[in-house]
Amino acid sequence: MHVTDEQPFLDAVFERYADDGPRLVYADYLDDSGAPERAELIRVQLALARLSEDDPRRPPLLDRQVELLNDNRAAWTAHLAGLVISVDFRRGIPDSASVDAATFLERGDELFRRLRVRRLSVRDAAPVLPKLAACPLLAGVRELDLCNCDLGPRGLETLARSPHLKNLKVIDLGFNKLDDTAIDVLARSSELPSLTVLALNDNDTIGDAGVRSLAQSPFFAGLTALDLSGNDIGDAGAIALAGTNYLPVLRTVRLASNRIGDAGAAALARSPLLGRMLSASPELVLRANAIGHAGAAALAASPALKSCVHLDLSHNYLGDTGIGALLQSPYLKRLKTLQLARNQLTDAGLNASYERLSRLFDQLRALDLSCNRLTRVGLGILSAARGDRPVQIDVSQNVQSAPLGDAPVAVAELLPGVLNGVTEPTRLRQRTPTPPH
């Protein structure tokens, strides 16, 4: 099959990139041209893209995808030997290439003649970054992955001056040792007018000042997705992000693994941003921050939670009061998965929320309470609240049983019959000191 034969079909695919129609027409052409496996891969990957992660139809499709790629990838990409590190098929089309930066600068023209590249993942970019930033081939790329290239602030400054990034829709700058100074330079750059997705995750030192610079920039009005997870963002940064008018269509924000506390969580809970986030995707992940009971209460009072199906507040400081406030929210009617690991929950807190938790088990599919402070008493309360409903509950790495010296609690005062079948004394002990979080 000649590339020229495929060209009209590929032109249609790239012109209507989000539309499945041209891809299905292309699949029919491949069937008629004696390439049924390529046609099947397109249909399989399109089906996977339309199904939710928990759809029972996914496993056999995933297995078939693996079979098709394992059996055919080498033949399908043989013409790219020496030009790429790897090629990914996305919704059936091989349009994502991973390349060595030096090789790309030397042979990028040849690569682009042989492959329609929408996403370019560049490895080892730092040593040749000035030449890469000056490369006109970047103007043909829509998604640029520079993750883990050790760019640093100086590298980002060089990149931000490139005149060839105006067509970029997606850029990944994760794991690059960027700081607030670097983000301020990026925020002042007008060279990315088409950008919709910006990944700045796991740079560790991006803080409130960097987020304020982005939130106040007039150059990122088209941004729809922003990944800031794995940084050093506190309340001031979250407040700036929640209150900005410069990011009107932003609807996907990742903020896990920062140091956002109650004030930041409350600002997010009151903002239109949270509503847009949960309308775009029904999951809210604020794990590994510094949110306490007041932040949990503010989130619980947000009507935006009406859309939430998956809520992850693990590795925070909610405590009994915060978890109680969260479980009392009237806006959790769609919730299916709740993750509250490592939040200092005790038996007493669980008992206080028993009625609400029991009702919540009618709808939940999974509950994560691992790494809290539950003893066998708490586990018994949890079991009684769940009853025979098929909810997956993770209670690993809890206290399980109380050491000597802790204050005793009468089990009967918590919940009658809770210890039926438990081979422990009738009075168990509840941990009272506050161990390190």
C-alpha positions as CSV (number, residue, x, y, z in Angstrom):
1,M,0.0,0.0,0.0
2,H,1.4,3.4,-1.0
3,V,1.3,6.4,1.3
4,T,-0.2,8.4,-1.6
5,D,-3.1,6.0,-1.7
6,E,-3.8,6.7,2.0
7,Q,-3.3,10.4,1.8
8,P,-6.9,11.6,1.2
9,F,-8.1,9.5,4.1
10,L,-5.4,10.7,6.5
11,D,-6.0,14.3,5.4
12,A,-9.7,13.8,6.4
13,V,-8.6,12.2,9.8
14,F,-6.3,15.1,10.7
15,E,-8.7,17.8,9.5
16,R,-11.5,16.4,11.7
17,Y,-9.3,15.0,14.4
18,A,-11.9,14.6,17.1
19,D,-14.5,13.0,14.8
20,D,-14.6,9.2,14.5
21,G,-16.2,9.3,11.1
22,P,-13.1,9.8,8.9
23,R,-11.3,7.1,10.9
24,L,-14.1,4.6,10.2
25,V,-14.0,5.5,6.5
26,Y,-10.3,4.9,6.6
27,A,-10.8,1.5,8.3
28,D,-13.2,0.5,5.5
29,Y,-10.5,1.5,2.9
30,L,-7.9,-0.5,4.8
31,D,-10.2,-3.6,4.7
32,D,-10.7,-3.2,1.0
33,S,-6.9,-2.7,0.5
34,G,-5.9,-6.0,2.2
35,A,-5.0,-4.6,5.7
36,P,-7.8,-6.0,7.9
37,E,-5.6,-6.0,11.1
38,R,-5.0,-2.2,10.7
39,A,-8.7,-1.7,10.1
40,E,-9.6,-3.8,13.2
41,L,-7.1,-1.8,15.4
42,I,-8.9,1.4,14.4
43,R,-12.3,0.0,15.3
44,V,-11.0,-1.5,18.6
45,Q,-9.3,1.7,19.7
46,L,-12.3,3.8,18.8
47,A,-14.5,1.5,20.9
48,L,-12.1,1.7,23.8
49,A,-12.1,5.5,23.6
50,R,-15.9,5.6,24.0
51,L,-16.2,3.2,26.9
52,S,-15.8,4.1,30.6
53,E,-13.0,2.6,32.6
54,D,-15.3,0.2,34.4
55,D,-17.3,-0.9,31.4
56,P,-17.3,-4.8,31.2
57,R,-16.7,-4.6,27.5
58,R,-13.3,-3.1,27.9
59,P,-11.2,-6.2,29.0
60,P,-11.7,-8.2,25.8
61,L,-11.1,-5.1,23.7
62,L,-7.9,-4.4,25.6
63,D,-6.7,-7.9,25.1
64,R,-7.4,-7.7,21.4
65,Q,-5.6,-4.4,21.1
66,V,-2.5,-5.9,22.7
67,E,-2.7,-8.9,20.4
68,L,-2.9,-6.7,17.3
69,L,0.0,-4.5,18.3
70,N,2.2,-7.3,19.5
71,D,1.7,-9.2,16.2
72,N,1.9,-6.2,13.8
73,R,3.7,-3.2,15.3
74,A,7.1,-4.1,14.0
75,A,5.8,-4.4,10.4
76,W,3.6,-1.4,10.6
77,T,6.5,0.8,11.8
78,A,9.5,-0.8,10.0
79,H,9.7,2.2,7.6
80,L,10.6,4.4,10.7
81,A,13.6,2.4,11.8
82,G,16.4,4.7,13.0
83,L,14.1,7.8,13.1
84,V,12.0,7.1,16.2
85,I,12.3,5.5,19.6
86,S,8.7,4.4,19.4
87,V,5.4,5.1,17.8
88,D,2.0,5.0,19.5
89,F,-1.3,4.3,17.8
90,R,-4.1,6.6,19.1
91,R,-7.7,5.9,18.1
92,G,-6.2,3.7,15.4
93,I,-3.7,6.2,13.9
94,P,0.1,6.1,14.4
95,D,0.4,9.8,15.0
96,S,2.5,9.9,18.2
97,A,6.3,9.5,17.9
98,S,9.0,9.5,20.6
99,V,12.3,10.7,19.3
100,D,15.8,11.5,20.4
101,A,16.3,15.2,20.2
102,A,19.6,15.1,18.3
103,T,18.2,12.5,15.8
104,F,15.1,14.7,15.3
105,L,17.2,17.8,14.5
106,E,19.2,15.8,12.0
107,R,16.5,13.7,10.4
108,G,13.2,15.3,11.3
109,D,12.4,16.2,7.7
110,E,12.6,12.6,6.8
111,L,10.4,11.5,9.7
112,F,7.7,14.0,8.8
113,R,7.7,12.7,5.2
114,R,7.1,9.2,6.3
115,L,4.7,9.8,9.2
116,R,1.9,12.3,10.0
117,V,3.0,13.3,13.5
118,R,0.6,15.1,15.7
119,R,2.2,14.4,19.0
120,L,6.0,14.6,19.3
121,S,7.7,13.3,22.5
122,V,11.3,14.5,22.6
123,R,13.9,12.8,24.8
124,D,17.3,14.3,25.9
125,A,16.2,17.8,24.8
126,A,18.2,19.9,27.2
127,P,21.7,19.6,25.5
128,V,20.3,20.8,22.2
129,L,17.4,23.0,23.4
130,P,18.4,26.2,21.6
131,K,18.5,24.4,18.2
132,L,15.2,22.5,19.0
133,A,13.4,25.8,19.9
134,A,14.6,27.2,16.6
135,C,13.5,24.2,14.5
136,P,10.7,25.2,12.1
137,L,9.4,21.5,12.1
138,L,7.8,22.3,15.5
139,A,5.2,24.4,13.7
140,G,3.7,21.2,12.3
141,V,3.3,19.6,15.8
142,R,0.1,20.0,17.8
143,E,1.2,18.1,21.0
144,L,4.7,18.5,22.4
145,D,6.0,16.3,25.2
146,L,9.2,17.5,26.9
147,C,8.5,15.7,30.1
148,N,11.6,14.8,32.2
149,C,14.0,16.6,30.0
150,D,15.8,18.5,32.8
151,L,14.9,21.9,31.2
152,G,15.2,24.0,34.3
153,P,14.2,27.7,34.3
154,R,16.8,28.6,31.7
155,G,15.6,25.9,29.3
156,L,12.0,27.0,29.7
157,E,13.0,30.6,29.0
158,T,14.6,29.5,25.8
159,L,11.6,27.4,24.8
160,A,9.2,30.3,25.6
161,R,10.9,32.5,23.0
162,S,10.4,30.0,20.1
163,P,8.5,31.4,17.2
164,H,7.4,27.9,16.1
165,L,4.9,27.0,18.9
166,K,1.9,29.0,17.8
167,N,0.0,25.9,16.6
168,L,0.7,23.9,19.8
169,K,-2.5,22.7,21.6
170,V,-0.8,20.5,24.2
171,I,2.6,20.8,26.0
172,D,3.9,18.6,28.7
173,L,6.6,20.2,30.9
174,G,6.3,17.8,33.9
175,F,9.4,16.7,35.8
176,N,11.6,19.5,34.6
177,K,12.8,21.2,37.8
178,L,10.8,24.3,37.0
179,D,10.1,27.0,39.7
180,D,8.1,30.1,40.1
181,T,10.6,32.2,38.1
182,A,10.2,29.8,35.2
183,I,6.4,29.9,35.3
184,D,6.5,33.7,35.4
185,V,8.5,33.6,32.2
186,L,6.0,31.2,30.6
187,A,3.1,33.3,31.8
188,R,4.5,36.4,30.0
189,S,5.1,34.5,26.7
190,S,2.7,35.2,23.8
191,E,4.1,32.4,21.7
192,L,1.5,29.8,22.7
193,P,-1.8,31.3,21.6
194,S,-3.5,28.0,20.6
195,L,-2.6,26.1,23.8
196,T,-5.4,24.2,25.5
197,V,-3.6,21.7,27.7
198,L,-0.6,22.6,29.9
199,A,1.1,20.0,32.2
200,L,3.4,21.3,34.9
201,N,3.2,18.3,37.2
202,D,5.9,17.0,39.5
203,N,8.2,20.0,39.2
204,D,8.2,20.1,43.1
205,T,9.0,23.8,43.5
206,I,6.2,25.6,41.6
207,G,4.4,27.5,44.3
208,D,1.8,30.2,44.9
209,A,3.8,32.9,43.0
210,G,4.0,30.8,39.9
211,V,0.3,30.0,40.0
212,R,-0.6,33.6,40.5
213,S,1.5,34.5,37.4
214,L,-0.5,32.0,35.3
215,A,-3.8,33.0,36.8
216,Q,-3.1,36.7,35.9
217,S,-1.7,36.0,32.4
218,P,-3.7,37.3,29.4
219,F,-2.1,34.8,27.1
220,F,-3.7,31.5,28.2
221,A,-7.4,32.3,27.8
222,G,-8.0,29.1,25.8
223,L,-6.6,26.8,28.4
224,T,-9.0,24.0,29.2
225,A,-6.7,21.6,31.2
226,L,-3.9,22.4,33.7
227,D,-1.9,19.8,35.7
228,L,-0.2,21.3,38.7
229,S,0.0,18.1,40.8
230,G,3.2,17.3,42.6
231,N,4.3,20.9,43.4
232,D,4.4,23.3,46.4
233,I,1.1,25.1,45.9
234,G,-0.6,26.4,49.0
235,D,-3.8,28.3,49.8
236,A,-2.7,31.5,48.1
237,G,-2.2,29.7,44.8
238,A,-5.5,27.8,45.0
239,I,-7.3,31.0,45.8
240,A,-5.7,32.8,42.8
241,L,-6.7,29.9,40.5
242,A,-10.2,29.7,41.9
243,G,-10.8,33.5,41.5
244,T,-9.2,34.3,38.2
245,N,-11.1,35.7,35.2
246,Y,-8.3,35.0,32.8
247,L,-8.9,31.3,32.5
248,P,-12.6,31.3,31.5
249,V,-12.8,27.9,29.9
250,L,-10.5,26.0,32.3
251,R,-12.3,22.9,33.3
252,T,-9.7,20.2,34.2
253,V,-7.3,21.0,37.0
254,R,-5.1,18.5,38.8
255,L,-3.9,19.7,42.3
256,A,-3.0,16.5,44.1
257,S,0.2,16.3,46.1
258,N,0.5,20.0,47.1
259,R,0.0,21.8,50.4
260,I,-3.4,23.3,49.9
261,G,-5.3,23.8,53.2
262,D,-8.7,24.8,54.4
263,A,-8.7,28.3,52.8
264,G,-7.7,27.0,49.4
265,A,-10.3,24.2,49.5
266,A,-13.0,26.6,50.6
267,A,-12.1,29.0,47.7
268,L,-12.3,26.2,45.3
269,A,-15.6,25.0,46.7
270,R,-17.1,28.4,46.2
271,S,-15.8,29.0,42.7
272,P,-17.3,28.4,39.3
273,L,-14.2,26.5,38.5
274,L,-15.2,23.5,40.7
275,G,-18.5,23.3,38.8
276,R,-16.8,23.3,35.5
277,M,-14.3,20.7,36.7
278,L,-17.0,18.3,37.8
279,S,-19.2,18.9,34.8
280,A,-16.2,18.0,32.5
281,S,-15.2,14.9,34.5
282,P,-17.2,13.6,37.6
283,E,-14.1,13.1,39.7
284,L,-12.4,15.3,42.3
285,V,-8.9,14.4,43.4
286,L,-7.3,16.5,46.1
287,R,-5.3,13.8,47.7
288,A,-2.0,14.5,49.6
289,N,-2.7,18.1,50.5
290,A,-3.2,19.8,53.9
291,I,-7.0,20.0,54.0
292,G,-8.6,19.8,57.5
293,H,-12.1,19.6,58.8
294,A,-13.0,23.2,57.8
295,G,-11.9,22.6,54.2
296,A,-13.9,19.3,54.1
297,A,-17.0,21.1,55.4
298,A,-16.6,23.7,52.7
299,L,-16.4,21.1,50.0
300,A,-19.4,19.2,51.5
301,A,-21.5,22.4,51.2
302,S,-20.7,22.9,47.5
303,P,-23.6,22.2,45.1
304,A,-20.9,21.3,42.5
305,L,-20.6,17.9,44.3
306,K,-23.9,16.9,42.8
307,S,-21.9,15.8,39.7
308,C,-19.2,14.0,41.6
309,V,-18.9,10.2,41.1
310,H,-15.3,9.7,42.4
311,L,-14.0,11.7,45.3
312,D,-10.4,11.3,46.6
313,L,-9.4,13.2,49.7
314,S,-6.8,10.7,50.9
315,H,-3.7,11.8,52.8
316,N,-5.2,14.9,54.2
317,Y,-6.1,16.0,57.8
318,L,-9.9,15.7,57.8
319,G,-10.1,13.9,61.1
320,D,-13.4,12.7,62.6
321,T,-15.0,16.1,62.3
322,G,-14.1,16.6,58.6
323,I,-15.2,13.2,57.6
324,G,-18.4,13.6,59.5
325,A,-19.1,16.9,57.7
326,L,-18.3,15.3,54.4
327,L,-20.6,12.4,54.9
328,Q,-23.4,14.7,55.9
329,S,-23.3,16.5,52.5
330,P,-26.6,16.5,50.7
331,Y,-24.8,16.6,47.3
332,L,-23.3,13.1,47.2
333,K,-26.1,11.3,45.6
334,R,-24.1,10.2,42.5
335,L,-21.0,9.2,44.5
336,K,-19.6,5.7,43.7
337,T,-16.0,5.8,44.9
338,L,-14.8,7.5,48.1
339,Q,-11.1,7.6,49.1
340,L,-10.3,8.8,52.6
341,A,-7.1,7.0,53.4
342,R,-4.7,8.5,56.0
343,N,-7.1,11.1,57.4
344,Q,-6.8,10.4,61.2
345,L,-10.3,8.7,61.3
346,T,-11.0,6.9,64.6
347,D,-13.6,4.5,65.9
348,A,-15.5,7.3,67.6
349,G,-15.7,9.3,64.3
350,L,-16.9,6.3,62.4
351,N,-19.5,5.6,65.0
352,A,-20.7,9.2,64.9
353,S,-21.2,8.9,61.2
354,Y,-22.8,5.4,61.3
355,E,-26.3,6.3,60.1
356,R,-25.1,8.4,57.2
357,L,-22.4,5.9,56.2
358,S,-25.0,3.1,56.3
359,R,-27.2,5.0,53.8
360,L,-24.2,5.8,51.6
361,F,-23.4,2.1,51.2
362,D,-26.6,1.8,49.2
363,Q,-24.8,3.6,46.3
364,L,-21.1,3.2,46.9
365,R,-19.0,0.7,45.0
366,A,-15.7,1.3,46.8
367,L,-14.5,3.0,50.0
368,D,-10.9,3.4,51.0
369,L,-10.3,3.9,54.7
370,S,-6.8,2.5,54.8
371,C,-4.0,4.0,57.0
372,N,-6.4,5.5,59.5
373,R,-6.7,4.8,63.3
374,L,-9.4,2.2,63.3
375,T,-9.3,-0.7,65.8
376,R,-11.3,-3.8,65.7
377,V,-14.2,-1.8,67.1
378,G,-14.2,0.5,64.1
379,L,-13.9,-2.4,61.7
380,G,-16.9,-4.0,63.4
381,I,-18.9,-0.7,63.1
382,L,-17.9,-0.5,59.4
383,S,-19.0,-4.1,58.8
384,A,-22.3,-3.5,60.5
385,A,-22.9,-0.4,58.5
386,R,-22.2,-2.1,55.2
387,G,-24.3,-5.2,56.0
388,D,-24.5,-7.5,52.9
389,R,-24.1,-4.8,50.3
390,P,-21.3,-5.5,47.8
391,V,-19.1,-2.5,48.6
392,Q,-15.3,-3.0,48.3
393,I,-13.7,-1.6,51.5
394,D,-10.0,-1.1,52.1
395,V,-9.1,-1.0,55.8
396,S,-5.5,-2.1,55.4
397,Q,-2.8,-0.5,57.6
398,N,-5.1,0.6,60.4
399,V,-4.5,0.1,64.1
400,Q,-6.5,-3.1,64.0
401,S,-6.0,-3.7,67.8
402,A,-5.0,-1.4,70.6
403,P,-1.7,-1.5,72.5
404,L,-1.6,-1.6,76.2
405,G,-1.8,1.7,78.0
406,D,-4.4,3.3,75.8
407,A,-7.7,4.4,77.2
408,P,-10.4,1.7,77.2
409,V,-13.7,2.0,75.5
410,A,-16.8,-0.1,76.2
411,V,-17.8,-1.7,73.0
412,A,-21.5,-1.9,74.0
413,E,-21.5,1.9,74.4
414,L,-20.6,2.2,70.7
415,L,-22.9,-0.3,68.9
416,P,-24.7,-3.3,70.4
417,G,-23.6,-6.6,69.0
418,V,-20.7,-5.0,67.0
419,L,-18.2,-7.6,68.3
420,N,-20.2,-10.7,67.5
421,G,-17.8,-13.2,66.1
422,V,-14.7,-11.2,67.2
423,T,-12.3,-13.2,69.4
424,E,-11.3,-10.2,71.6
425,P,-12.1,-9.3,75.1
426,T,-15.5,-7.5,75.6
427,R,-13.7,-4.3,76.3
428,L,-11.2,-3.1,73.6
429,R,-9.0,-0.1,73.7
430,Q,-9.0,3.0,71.6
431,R,-5.9,4.8,70.6
432,T,-5.8,8.4,72.1
433,P,-2.4,9.9,71.3
434,T,-2.0,11.6,67.9
435,P,0.7,9.8,66.0
436,P,2.7,11.4,63.2
437,H,0.5,11.9,60.1
